[in-house]
């Protein structure tokens, strides 16, 4: 099983940037790590993902060109660089690996 811990959330003005981190620990081999988010009153949605070995990336249309996902294999950490933040990006951001989820980190974007 993989344990995941997110960090880096906070309050930022529209147009600003944040970098989220997802630190992974455990004995299960990681194949990919994805970021999801859940806004108040909405369902959890996919944001971005990265494969562990090749580093292939994929994004939701709503964040393409603004968010960048990357990984540091030595640190077992995945990052989500978020630029050009909008109020609609306000949500709890979670990372997932296989069936393991972190507890999330809050992102609030003020207008």
C-alpha positions in Angstrom: 0.0 0.0 0.0 1.1 3.6 -0.7 0.6 6.4 1.8 0.2 9.8 0.3 0.5 13.3 2.0 -0.5 16.5 0.2 0.8 19.9 1.1 1.2 23.4 -0.4 -2.4 24.6 -0.4 -3.4 28.0 0.7 -5.2 31.3 -0.1 -4.2 33.1 -3.3 -5.6 35.9 -5.4 -6.9 35.2 -8.9 -4.0 35.1 -11.3 -1.6 33.9 -8.7 0.3 30.6 -8.4 0.7 27.8 -6.0 2.7 24.6 -6.0 1.2 21.5 -4.4 3.3 18.5 -3.3 2.3 14.9 -2.9 4.8 12.8 -1.0 4.5 9.0 -1.4 5.7 6.3 1.0 5.2 2.6 1.2 6.2 -0.7 -0.3 3.8 -0.9 -3.2 5.3 -0.1 -6.6 4.0 3.2 -7.9 2.8 3.2 -11.5 1.2 6.6 -11.7 0.0 9.4 -9.4 -3.0 11.6 -10.2 -4.3 14.8 -8.8 -8.0 15.2 -8.3 -10.0 18.1 -6.8 -13.4 18.5 -5.1 -15.1 21.9 -4.9 -17.9 22.5 -2.4 -21.1 20.8 -3.5 -19.5 19.2 -6.5 -18.1 15.8 -7.3 -14.5 15.0 -7.2 -12.9 15.5 -10.6 -9.6 14.5 -12.3 -7.1 17.3 -12.7 -3.8 15.9 -13.9 -1.7 12.7 -13.8 1.8 11.4 -14.4 3.2 7.9 -15.0 6.0 7.1 -12.7 8.5 5.4 -15.0 8.2 7.4 -18.2 6.9 10.7 -16.8 4.1 10.9 -19.3 1.6 13.6 -18.3 -2.1 14.2 -18.9 -4.5 16.9 -17.9 -8.1 17.9 -17.7 -9.1 20.4 -20.4 -9.9 22.9 -17.7 -6.3 23.2 -16.5 -4.3 22.6 -19.7 -1.8 25.4 -20.2 -2.1 26.6 -16.6 -1.1 23.6 -14.5 2.0 21.5 -14.8 2.5 18.1 -13.1 6.0 16.7 -12.5 7.7 14.1 -10.3 10.9 13.7 -8.4 11.7 10.0 -8.3 14.4 10.4 -5.7 12.0 12.1 -3.3 9.0 10.0 -4.2 7.1 13.2 -4.7 4.8 14.6 -7.3 4.2 18.3 -7.8 1.4 20.3 -9.3 2.4 23.8 -10.3 -0.7 25.9 -10.7 -0.4 29.2 -12.5 -3.1 31.6 -13.6 -5.4 30.5 -10.8 -9.1 31.3 -11.1 -11.8 31.3 -8.4 -13.2 28.2 -10.0 -10.0 26.4 -9.1 -11.0 26.6 -5.4 -11.3 23.1 -4.1 -9.7 20.5 -1.9 -6.9 18.9 -3.9 -6.2 15.2 -3.5 -3.5 12.9 -4.9 -4.2 9.3 -5.7 -2.0 6.3 -6.5 -3.9 3.2 -7.5 -6.5 2.8 -4.8 -4.7 5.0 -2.2 -5.8 8.6 -1.5 -4.3 11.4 0.5 -6.3 13.5 2.9 -6.1 16.5 0.6 -4.9 20.1 0.8 -7.2 23.2 0.5 -6.8 25.7 -2.3 -8.8 28.9 -2.2 -8.6 31.5 -5.0 -10.1 34.9 -4.2 -11.5 37.1 -7.0 
